[in-house]
Amino acid sequence: MMTNPHDQLLAALAGSPALLAVAKATLIALVGLGAARLARRSRASVRHLILALTFAALMVLPAAALVPGATIEAPVATPGAAPAARSAAPESRADRSPDRMAAAAPARSPQPRSAAWSRPTLAASLTAAWAAVSALLLASLALSLSRLRRVRRSAAPWPRGRARLDALAAGAGIDGRRLDLVLHRTDEGPCTWGVIRHAIVLPRDAAGWSDEVLDRTLVHELEHIRRADWLVHVAARVVCCAYWFHPLVWMAWRRLRLAGERACDDAVLRSADDIDYAQQLLALAGQRAGARRRPVLAMAGRSDLAERIAAVLERGQLRGRAGARAVTAACAGAAVLVMALGPLKVAGAAVCHMPRLVHSRAAQAARHDPPRQDATCQPARQGATGHDSAGQGAACQGSTPVAAAPQAAAPQAAAPRDPARAAALGGALLEAARRGDLAAVDALLDAGADANATVPGDGSPLIVASCEGRAEVVRRLLDRGASPGLAVRGDGNPLIVAARDGRLDIVALLLDRGASIDQIVPDDENALIQASAAGQLKVVELLVRRGADVNARAWAALSSGKPPRGEWRTPLGQARRGGHTAVIDLLRGAGARE
């Protein structure tokens, strides 16, 4: 029996060519992601090149496996190779006689010939499942590509934009005769696709754009065409269809798309202001909020928007095209990796394991004695309070690990002086908080985004995170200086929106961090009134237990005429209006009155 994990792994790879192929793909994906990570301070075009070559290596890996190459021998124990343990008494010659040995041999019952194929093996079932899912994903991709032809046929030419496109294409060294610029009646675009003849699709409201906005959009799309990004990304999606089960491949796909967009953003910033471009990305992302995902290169989607805007506004970021040295080094590295891994084979070599006889009484006793408890696992001495000294008790066997104390909150970055830059960072931070993207939240705060930025119609990042139930983002924003009591008229405050939507954990967190339980925001009442109106029984119970005023009154304006019309609202009145009987009984029991 093999006890060495290395030998066990080699034996498994020798017995399964599919597992060996997955192991090679995993190593290639790890190397590609690691190289892109190491190049995070480099140009986005360099990271895109590394990730594109990673997908190219995954695509040619099956063909490279057919090339003759080195073979690693794996120790594989063969059935029946290990002899039985010998007894203490020597075996006599009579015991070794052919008749005696034949009689001792176990009788084998004949197996029907159909037993071998009556039930599919596990490997065959997994292969069939992989092929079925891959076929479905490829069919979905093909269907999406066919939809693009219908979008192209239903779009209308745009003469004014065509004149601008021809001028910009000539400057970029692209043949304008291979380009089609069209307006679509829906909110498609800005996006591009095509291999030989490319289509650039803009939304119908592009006819009202200024020349500056139109130029930035066309430069971005022309850079996609110059780099052949659409062909690269569609090929990468085909690889994802084959490796649909592999999380590292999908991670590389997401980073490939982000690096491609950032490389085209860098091309725009060669001739455009970063703040104006960031605001344009925010506006376009809002317009495309409900757009269907397509295998095209869209200029501004909501996915990874915060990271793109943070990169656009980062003044020290390297930009531009990948240099000849970077291209040569990346291509050479990918080729070496494929040729080293692709032809590699693992073959099994039979190994016979002889069982060892134990003759020592001490060794026999050691097998039956229970292991001694290690000195490092002795319970820590408790002090007068009864708690573990220095929290070391969690390291002992059978004890419950004690969570480490949270790290000190990072200092809030200084607020940027440029109002336009601050607005762009604030909008991106709000969008990252809405999606619950903790990494983007940290990146934007480190870039100087104000944790207390407000956006009309959306509130603040903390309000949005509380409304969406993003507890980790709420905690991070509070740690980074967000005010739990910041209110925006028409959007409430964090406690009000969390109470209204039944976010019990966030309500408790905000109260623990100092949120005012009875704070009234004009047109939004307060937390208890909103929770009572929504019938959030558990939230109402928590607020009452924490000391909320069950008889709070807030004026709600119903019209802005002269004199203004409105009404006074209370928790009990709102609960009665909504017919929430359980909330009514709870409030009355706490002393609420009409």
QUIKA-V747409 format. One record per pair of residues at least 12 apart in sequence whose ideal C-beta (glycine too) atoms are under 7 Angstrom apart, sorted by sequence separation. I is the first residue (numbers start at 1). J is the second residue. D is the distance in whole Angstrom. If there is no record, write none. Layout:
i:I j:J d:D
i:I j:J d:D
This chain:
i:189 j:201 d:4
i:190 j:202 d:5
i:288 j:300 d:6
i:380 j:392 d:4
i:429 j:441 d:7
i:432 j:444 d:6
i:462 j:474 d:6
i:465 j:477 d:6
i:495 j:507 d:6
i:498 j:510 d:6
i:528 j:540 d:7
i:531 j:543 d:6
i:572 j:584 d:7
i:575 j:587 d:6
i:188 j:201 d:5
i:189 j:202 d:5
i:240 j:253 d:5
i:288 j:301 d:6
i:289 j:302 d:6
i:380 j:393 d:5
i:555 j:568 d:6
i:556 j:569 d:5
i:36 j:50 d:5
i:165 j:179 d:6
i:189 j:203 d:5
i:379 j:393 d:6
i:35 j:50 d:5
i:36 j:51 d:6
i:188 j:203 d:6
i:202 j:217 d:7
i:284 j:299 d:6
i:285 j:300 d:5
i:429 j:444 d:5
i:462 j:477 d:5
i:495 j:510 d:5
i:528 j:543 d:5
i:553 j:568 d:5
i:554 j:569 d:5
i:572 j:587 d:5
i:165 j:181 d:5
i:187 j:203 d:5
i:284 j:300 d:4
i:285 j:301 d:6
i:428 j:444 d:6
i:461 j:477 d:6
i:494 j:510 d:6
i:527 j:543 d:6
i:571 j:587 d:6
i:180 j:197 d:7
i:182 j:199 d:7
i:184 j:201 d:5
i:236 j:253 d:6
i:285 j:302 d:5
i:379 j:396 d:6
i:553 j:570 d:6
i:32 j:50 d:6
i:178 j:196 d:7
i:377 j:395 d:7
i:378 j:396 d:7
i:552 j:570 d:7
i:32 j:51 d:6
i:162 j:181 d:5
i:178 j:197 d:5
i:179 j:198 d:5
i:180 j:199 d:5
i:181 j:200 d:5
i:182 j:201 d:6
i:183 j:202 d:6
i:184 j:203 d:6
i:185 j:204 d:6
i:281 j:300 d:5
i:377 j:396 d:4
i:425 j:444 d:6
i:551 j:570 d:7
i:552 j:571 d:7
i:161 j:181 d:5
i:178 j:198 d:6
i:180 j:200 d:7
i:184 j:204 d:6
i:236 j:256 d:6
i:285 j:305 d:5
i:377 j:397 d:5
i:429 j:449 d:4
i:462 j:482 d:4
i:495 j:515 d:5
i:528 j:548 d:5
i:572 j:592 d:4
i:179 j:200 d:7
i:183 j:204 d:5
i:200 j:221 d:5
i:428 j:449 d:7
i:461 j:482 d:7
i:494 j:515 d:7
i:550 j:571 d:6
i:571 j:592 d:6
i:32 j:54 d:3
i:425 j:447 d:6
i:572 j:594 d:7
i:158 j:181 d:6
i:183 j:206 d:6
i:233 j:256 d:7
i:425 j:448 d:6
i:426 j:449 d:6
i:430 j:453 d:7
i:529 j:552 d:6
i:158 j:182 d:7
i:183 j:207 d:7
i:233 j:257 d:7
i:281 j:305 d:7
i:425 j:449 d:4
i:426 j:450 d:6
i:429 j:453 d:6
i:462 j:486 d:7
i:528 j:552 d:6
i:29 j:54 d:7
i:157 j:182 d:6
i:158 j:183 d:5
i:430 j:455 d:5
i:463 j:488 d:7
i:496 j:521 d:6
i:529 j:554 d:6
i:28 j:54 d:6
i:156 j:182 d:6
i:451 j:477 d:5
i:460 j:486 d:6
i:484 j:510 d:5
i:493 j:519 d:6
i:517 j:543 d:6
i:526 j:552 d:6
i:155 j:182 d:3
i:156 j:183 d:5
i:190 j:217 d:5
i:198 j:225 d:5
i:233 j:260 d:7
i:281 j:308 d:7
i:426 j:453 d:3
i:155 j:183 d:6
i:281 j:309 d:6
i:422 j:450 d:6
i:427 j:455 d:6
i:430 j:458 d:6
i:433 j:461 d:4
i:460 j:488 d:6
i:463 j:491 d:6
i:466 j:494 d:4
i:493 j:521 d:6
i:496 j:524 d:6
i:499 j:527 d:4
i:526 j:554 d:6
i:28 j:57 d:5
i:155 j:184 d:5
i:192 j:221 d:5
i:426 j:455 d:6
i:451 j:480 d:5
i:459 j:488 d:5
i:463 j:492 d:7
i:484 j:513 d:5
i:492 j:521 d:5
i:517 j:546 d:6
i:525 j:554 d:4
i:28 j:58 d:6
i:434 j:464 d:5
i:451 j:481 d:5
i:452 j:482 d:6
i:463 j:493 d:7
i:467 j:497 d:4
i:484 j:514 d:6
i:485 j:515 d:6
i:496 j:526 d:6
i:500 j:530 d:4
i:517 j:547 d:6
i:518 j:548 d:6
i:190 j:221 d:6
i:229 j:260 d:5
i:278 j:309 d:5
i:422 j:453 d:7
i:430 j:461 d:5
i:433 j:464 d:5
i:451 j:482 d:4
i:452 j:483 d:6
i:463 j:494 d:5
i:466 j:497 d:5
i:484 j:515 d:4
i:485 j:516 d:5
i:496 j:527 d:5
i:499 j:530 d:6
i:500 j:531 d:6
i:517 j:548 d:5
i:518 j:549 d:5
i:525 j:556 d:7
i:192 j:224 d:5
i:413 j:445 d:6
i:416 j:448 d:5
i:429 j:461 d:5
i:433 j:465 d:4
i:436 j:468 d:7
i:441 j:473 d:6
i:459 j:491 d:3
i:462 j:494 d:5
i:466 j:498 d:4
i:474 j:506 d:6
i:487 j:519 d:7
i:489 j:521 d:7
i:492 j:524 d:4
i:495 j:527 d:5
i:499 j:531 d:4
i:507 j:539 d:6
i:25 j:58 d:6
i:28 j:61 d:7
i:151 j:184 d:6
i:192 j:225 d:6
i:413 j:446 d:6
i:415 j:448 d:7
i:458 j:491 d:7
i:489 j:522 d:5
i:490 j:523 d:6
i:523 j:556 d:7
i:278 j:312 d:5
i:414 j:448 d:7
i:430 j:464 d:6
i:434 j:468 d:6
i:436 j:470 d:4
i:438 j:472 d:6
i:452 j:486 d:5
i:454 j:488 d:5
i:463 j:497 d:6
i:467 j:501 d:6
i:469 j:503 d:5
i:471 j:505 d:5
i:475 j:509 d:6
i:485 j:519 d:6
i:487 j:521 d:4
i:489 j:523 d:6
i:496 j:530 d:5
i:500 j:534 d:5
i:502 j:536 d:4
i:504 j:538 d:5
i:508 j:542 d:6
i:518 j:552 d:6
i:520 j:554 d:5
i:523 j:557 d:7
i:277 j:312 d:6
i:278 j:313 d:6
i:413 j:448 d:5
i:415 j:450 d:5
i:438 j:473 d:6
i:441 j:476 d:6
i:445 j:480 d:5
i:471 j:506 d:6
i:474 j:509 d:6
i:478 j:513 d:5
i:504 j:539 d:6
i:507 j:542 d:6
i:511 j:546 d:6
i:25 j:61 d:6
i:194 j:230 d:7
i:195 j:231 d:6
i:227 j:263 d:7
i:24 j:61 d:6
i:151 j:188 d:6
i:193 j:230 d:5
i:433 j:470 d:6
i:436 j:473 d:6
i:466 j:503 d:6
i:469 j:506 d:7
i:499 j:536 d:7
i:502 j:539 d:6
i:550 j:587 d:5
i:192 j:230 d:7
i:274 j:312 d:5
i:438 j:476 d:6
i:471 j:509 d:7
i:504 j:542 d:6
i:274 j:313 d:6
i:412 j:451 d:7
i:532 j:571 d:4
i:224 j:264 d:6
i:433 j:473 d:5
i:466 j:506 d:5
i:499 j:539 d:5
i:529 j:569 d:6
i:550 j:590 d:5
i:161 j:202 d:7
i:223 j:264 d:4
i:529 j:570 d:7
i:533 j:574 d:4
i:550 j:591 d:6
i:551 j:592 d:6
i:529 j:571 d:5
i:532 j:574 d:5
i:544 j:586 d:7
i:550 j:592 d:4
i:551 j:593 d:6
i:265 j:308 d:6
i:269 j:312 d:7
i:528 j:571 d:5
i:532 j:575 d:4
i:535 j:578 d:6
i:540 j:583 d:5
i:21 j:65 d:7
i:220 j:264 d:5
i:223 j:267 d:4
i:433 j:477 d:7
i:499 j:543 d:7
i:525 j:569 d:6
i:148 j:193 d:6
i:161 j:206 d:7
i:220 j:265 d:7
i:529 j:574 d:6
i:533 j:578 d:6
i:535 j:580 d:4
i:537 j:582 d:5
i:541 j:586 d:6
i:155 j:201 d:6
i:258 j:304 d:5
i:262 j:308 d:6
i:265 j:311 d:7
i:537 j:583 d:6
i:540 j:586 d:6
i:544 j:590 d:5
i:152 j:199 d:5
i:168 j:215 d:7
i:220 j:267 d:7
i:261 j:308 d:6
i:265 j:312 d:6
i:174 j:222 d:6
i:219 j:267 d:6
i:220 j:268 d:5
i:535 j:583 d:6
i:219 j:268 d:5
i:258 j:307 d:7
i:262 j:311 d:5
i:537 j:586 d:7
i:151 j:201 d:7
i:164 j:214 d:6
i:168 j:218 d:5
i:172 j:222 d:5
i:269 j:319 d:6
i:164 j:215 d:7
i:168 j:219 d:6
i:174 j:225 d:6
i:532 j:583 d:5
i:174 j:226 d:6
i:216 j:268 d:5
i:161 j:214 d:6
i:165 j:218 d:6
i:169 j:222 d:6
i:266 j:319 d:4
i:164 j:218 d:6
i:168 j:222 d:6
i:172 j:226 d:6
i:266 j:320 d:6
i:532 j:587 d:7
i:216 j:272 d:5
i:237 j:295 d:6
i:14 j:74 d:4
i:13 j:74 d:7
i:216 j:277 d:6
i:234 j:295 d:6
i:10 j:72 d:7
i:14 j:76 d:6
i:11 j:74 d:5
i:10 j:74 d:3
i:11 j:75 d:7
i:216 j:280 d:6
i:233 j:297 d:7
i:11 j:76 d:5
i:230 j:296 d:7
i:7 j:74 d:7
i:213 j:280 d:6
i:230 j:297 d:6
i:7 j:75 d:5
i:229 j:297 d:6
i:412 j:480 d:6
i:412 j:481 d:4
i:409 j:479 d:4
i:410 j:480 d:6
i:409 j:480 d:6
i:2 j:75 d:6
i:224 j:297 d:5
i:2 j:77 d:6
i:1 j:77 d:7
i:221 j:299 d:7
i:220 j:299 d:5
i:217 j:299 d:6
i:203 j:287 d:7
i:141 j:237 d:6
i:141 j:241 d:6
i:187 j:287 d:6
i:187 j:288 d:6
i:138 j:241 d:5
i:188 j:291 d:7
i:193 j:296 d:5
i:137 j:241 d:4
i:187 j:291 d:6
i:192 j:296 d:7
i:193 j:297 d:7
i:191 j:296 d:4
i:192 j:297 d:5
i:191 j:297 d:6
i:134 j:241 d:5
i:137 j:244 d:6
i:191 j:298 d:4
i:134 j:242 d:6
i:191 j:299 d:7
i:313 j:421 d:6
i:190 j:299 d:4
i:134 j:244 d:6
i:133 j:244 d:6
i:313 j:424 d:6
i:313 j:425 d:6
i:130 j:245 d:7
i:309 j:424 d:6
i:310 j:428 d:6
i:309 j:428 d:4
i:306 j:428 d:4
i:305 j:428 d:7
i:306 j:429 d:7
i:306 j:431 d:6
i:305 j:431 d:6
i:306 j:432 d:4
i:302 j:431 d:7
i:306 j:437 d:6
i:307 j:440 d:5
i:310 j:443 d:5
i:314 j:447 d:6
i:306 j:440 d:4
i:310 j:444 d:5
i:313 j:447 d:6
i:307 j:443 d:6
i:310 j:447 d:5
i:306 j:444 d:6
i:282 j:424 d:7
i:275 j:418 d:7
i:275 j:420 d:4
i:279 j:424 d:6
i:282 j:427 d:5
i:148 j:294 d:7
i:275 j:421 d:5
i:278 j:424 d:4
i:147 j:294 d:7
i:148 j:296 d:7
i:275 j:424 d:6
i:144 j:294 d:6
i:145 j:295 d:6
i:144 j:295 d:5
i:141 j:295 d:6
i:59 j:235 d:7
i:52 j:232 d:5
i:55 j:235 d:7
i:59 j:239 d:5
i:55 j:236 d:4
i:58 j:239 d:5
i:55 j:239 d:5
i:58 j:243 d:7
i:55 j:252 d:7
i:54 j:252 d:6
i:51 j:252 d:6
i:55 j:256 d:7
i:51 j:255 d:6
i:52 j:256 d:6
i:51 j:256 d:4
i:48 j:256 d:7
i:51 j:259 d:6
i:48 j:259 d:4
i:47 j:259 d:4
i:48 j:260 d:5
i:33 j:248 d:7
i:44 j:259 d:5
i:48 j:263 d:5
i:25 j:243 d:6
i:30 j:248 d:7
i:33 j:251 d:7
i:44 j:262 d:4
i:45 j:263 d:4
i:29 j:248 d:4
i:33 j:252 d:6
i:36 j:255 d:6
i:44 j:263 d:4
i:29 j:249 d:6
i:32 j:252 d:6
i:25 j:246 d:7
i:26 j:248 d:6
i:44 j:266 d:6
i:29 j:252 d:6
i:81 j:350 d:6
i:82 j:352 d:6
i:85 j:355 d:5
i:81 j:352 d:4
i:82 j:353 d:5
i:83 j:354 d:7
i:86 j:357 d:7
i:74 j:346 d:5
i:76 j:348 d:4
i:78 j:350 d:4
i:82 j:354 d:7
i:85 j:357 d:7
i:49 j:322 d:5
i:74 j:347 d:7
i:76 j:349 d:7
i:82 j:355 d:7
i:64 j:338 d:5
i:69 j:343 d:2
i:70 j:344 d:6
i:71 j:345 d:4
i:72 j:346 d:5
i:73 j:347 d:6
i:74 j:348 d:5
i:75 j:349 d:6
i:76 j:350 d:6
i:77 j:351 d:6
i:43 j:318 d:5
i:64 j:339 d:7
i:67 j:342 d:6
i:68 j:343 d:6
i:69 j:344 d:6
i:74 j:349 d:7
i:76 j:351 d:7
i:42 j:318 d:6
i:43 j:319 d:6
i:45 j:321 d:5
i:46 j:322 d:5
i:67 j:343 d:4
i:69 j:345 d:7
i:71 j:347 d:5
i:73 j:349 d:4
i:75 j:351 d:4
i:77 j:353 d:6
i:43 j:320 d:6
i:45 j:322 d:4
i:49 j:326 d:7
i:53 j:330 d:6
i:57 j:334 d:5
i:61 j:338 d:7
i:65 j:342 d:5
i:49 j:327 d:6
i:53 j:331 d:7
i:56 j:334 d:7
i:60 j:338 d:6
i:64 j:342 d:2
i:65 j:343 d:7
i:43 j:322 d:6
i:64 j:343 d:6
i:46 j:326 d:5
i:50 j:330 d:6
i:57 j:337 d:6
i:49 j:330 d:5
i:53 j:334 d:4
i:57 j:338 d:5
i:61 j:342 d:6
i:31 j:337 d:6
i:28 j:337 d:6
i:28 j:341 d:7
i:27 j:341 d:6
i:24 j:341 d:5
i:20 j:346 d:6
i:14 j:346 d:4
i:13 j:346 d:4
i:14 j:347 d:6
i:15 j:348 d:7
i:14 j:348 d:4
i:10 j:346 d:6
i:11 j:348 d:7
i:1 j:353 d:6
